[in-house]
Amino acid sequence: MAGRDTLIRKLTKNKKSLDKFQKIFLGKGGNTGPLIVTYNFDELVQDLNAVVPYDWATFLHDRVDKINPRADLAGIEQGGYKLVVHRQAQRLRAHDRHHDGVAGQGPGLLVLHWPSHRNRGGIADVRWNSPADKARLAPGEKIIAVNGQIFSSDALQAAIRAAKGNTEPTHLIVQADSFVSTVELDYHDGERYPALERVDAAPAYLDDITRPLTKPEKPPAMLKMEVE
């Protein structure tokens, strides 16, 4: 989605965006109630070309029909940012402090780790073909121990750091429903924390995309009530 939006902005010098396409694509037939309306590939290409002429057929084929080994970062880079990987966790933004939290980004798994979370140690996601995937870890399972210690974020991160540069796998005890099993996580590249960094020379289209289209309404004024 970001790839199409940043490309439209780039081709039109930020005068048009994906919003223009949505008005064309979704606005056919006027303002009606909910309807089930079919569409096809040629219609998508035609409507995108109505926004700005481009080889949209090839653009969509390359991103929908072809299998790419890595994520398409063109949309991010055209949007004025680049993807970087830090070896240490960066300072959290305000809204991230209230997130359930993740650990183990390098091995390719997301683990709930806040102590107050009811499913602490639960695996929320596993990246395809990652070391965690190859170890046959799966979402819904729960890590209950790491290298002989009860699971905690610190224990998992310490194990990832300790495994860097050697051949000894990280030993996990994992619970799936009422079953418990041991898993060897063969990952040795240390901690990796992806982040977006601003590229000063490029227009910040991603900032424009994430900016609210409308201003939030002010809450109604509180009425002061006097009680005799």
Buried (B, 14 or more C-beta within 10 A) or exposed (E): EBBBBBBBBBBEEBEBBBEBBEEEBEEEEEEEEEEEEEEEEEEBBBBBBEBBEBEBBEBBEEBEEEEEEEEEBBBBBBBBBBEEEEEEEEEEEEEEEEEBBBBBBBBBBBBBBEEEEEEBBBBBEBEEEBBBBBBEBBEEBBBBBBBEEEBBBEBBBBBBEBBEEEEEBBBBBBBEEEEEEEBEBBBBEBBBBEEEEEBEEBBBBBEBBEEEEEEEEEEEEEEEEEEE
